[in-house]
């Protein structure tokens, strides 16, 4: 006959074994992510170049040459269009350590550039697995795998994280610096609707 203490020991070992087995089931790693861009409605931006350095700092990626970005639903905010990746999509488990972006603001015919560091905290947020489904198809979209850059015509960059099931989460803001283009560079023209808006409202500073 098994004594009571031995019985408790057996039960305890079984519980430990069950917990250990449970924790061995790992979530799939994040292996695809994007750096994308958005501009305020009417204040069209054309991305020039995006250079990304991986966190291992042994290589990187290059993209977004001459690409017009998505625009928000409201000229004074960033909502709308952020789910569409007007940027660069990367298939890799390695996340960015930093990236350099240069873009043209067509509303005021200025070009800006900035190197932005991606903190370990942001990379951890990107890798965190969430058991969440959304959309009409109820698909599993567990990661905040999109770094969204809100590019304002005054050179302010708002850095967000979002994902298929996650709204914009502002991480920080940083001011880009103006970049001198070649003397013969010609900025593309705004669409008529955008130009009419800019002519009426101007190019605000410090509101984004």
N, C-alpha and C positions, 0 to 999 in steps of 0.2 A: 504494500500500500504506500502510495506516494504521500510523504508528509506535506503539511501545509506550506512550509517555507520553500520546499523544492517546487511545489506547484506554482507559487508566486514567481519564482525565478524563471520557470519555463514560460509563463505568460509574459513576463517582462521581456525575455529574449525574443519571443514571437513578435511583440509590438515593435521592438527596435528593428527587427528584420524587415517588417512591413514598412516602417517609416523610411528605412534606408532604400528599399526598392522603389518607393514612391519618389524620392528625391533623385533617383538615377534617371528618371524620365526627363530629359532635357528639352527645352524649347528649341526650335530650329534657329540657327544664327541669322542675324541680319546680313544679307549678302547682296542687296541692291538698294541704292540710295541716290538722291538727286540734290543738286544745287540749282535752284530755279529763281527766276526773277519776276517782279511785277512792278508796274509803275502806276501812278494815279491816273484815273480816266482823263483823257484829253492831253495829258503830259507825256507824250509818247517817248519811249526810250529804245534805243537800239544797242544791244550788247555788242561789244567789239571783241573782247577776249576774256577768257576765264582760264586761269592756270591754278591747278590744285596740287598741293603737296600732301602725300599720304602720311599717316601718323608714324610709320616706320622711317620716314624721311629717306627712303632709298629710291624714290621715283614719284611719279604723279600722273596727272591727266591734263589734257588741253581741250578746250571746246568753246562753243558759243561765239563763233566769229560771224559778225554781220547779221545777228539775229534780232528781230523785233520782239520785244517782250509782251507778255499779256498785260492787260490793264484792269484796274479795279472797277467796281461798279459805281463808285463815288469818287469824285475828284479830290475829296478831302480825307479819304480813308483807304484802307487796304483790303477790305473784304471783297470777295468775288474774284474768280479767275485763279485763285491760288492753288486749285487742284490740277490745273493744267501746267505741265512742266515746260515752260519756255526757258530752258536752261540746259543742263547736262546731266544725263542719267548714267550711273556707273554700277557695273556688276562686280562687286568686290566685298569681302568681309573687312577689308582695311578702310577705315574712315579717315576723313581729312584732318590734318594738323593745322593747315592754313590754306588760304587761297588768295589769289590776286585777281581783281576784276577791274576792267576798264569799259566805260560805256559812254554813249553820246546822248545827251538830253536835247531833243529836237525843239522843244518849246522855247528855250533860251539860247540854243546853239552853243552849248558848252559841253566839254568832255571832262569826265572825272575818272580818277583811279584810286584804288586803295588795296592794301594787303590786310587781310582780316585773319586773326588767329581763332581757331576753334578749340575751346577749352576741353579738358578731360570731362568736366561735368556735362557739357553738351553731348559729347560722344557717348557717355554713359546713358543719358536720356534717350539717345537714338537706339542704343542696343537693348534697352529695357523692353521685355516682352509683355504685351497686354493681351489677355484673352478677350478680344472684342471683335464683334461683327457689326456691319452696317450696310446701308444701301439696299436697293430693291432685291439684289441677289443674296443679301445677308452673308457676304463673303468675309472670311477672317482676314483682317488687316491689322496685325498686332503691333506695328512699329510706327514711331514718329521718325520717318525716314526721309523727310524732305526739309532741307535748309532753304528757306525762302528769303530772298533779299528784296525788300521794298526800296526801290531806287527813286528818290525824290529829285525834282529838278534843281533844288538848291544844294545837291550833293550829299544830303543826309541818307544814310543807309539804315534801315530797320531790319534787324536779323530775327527771323521767326523760325520756330520748328512747327511742322505740322505733319499730317499723314492722312491716309485714306479715311480713317475714322476720327481724326483729331483736327480741331480748329487751330488757327494760328495762336501760338504761344510766343510772345515777344521775349527774346533772350537779352538783347541789348541794342543800343543805337551807336553809330559811329559816323563821324564826318569824313567824307572823302575829300580829296584835294583836286583842284583843277589841273588838267593835263593839257599842255600846249600841243595842238595838232599841227600838221604841215600847213604852210601858208596857202597851198592850193587845194586844201581839203574842202569839199562842199557838203554841207549837212543836207540830208534828205528833207523834203518839205513835209509838213504836217498835212493830214487830211483836212479838207475844208471845215468839217464840223469841229475838229480839234482847234484849228487855227482861229475860227470864229470865237470859240470859248476863251482861248488865251488872249485874243485881242480885247475881249470884254473884261476879263477878270485879272489879267496879268499873270505873273509868276510869283506866288507867295513865297515867303521865306520863313522857316522855323515853325511850320504847322504840322509837319509830318513826323 
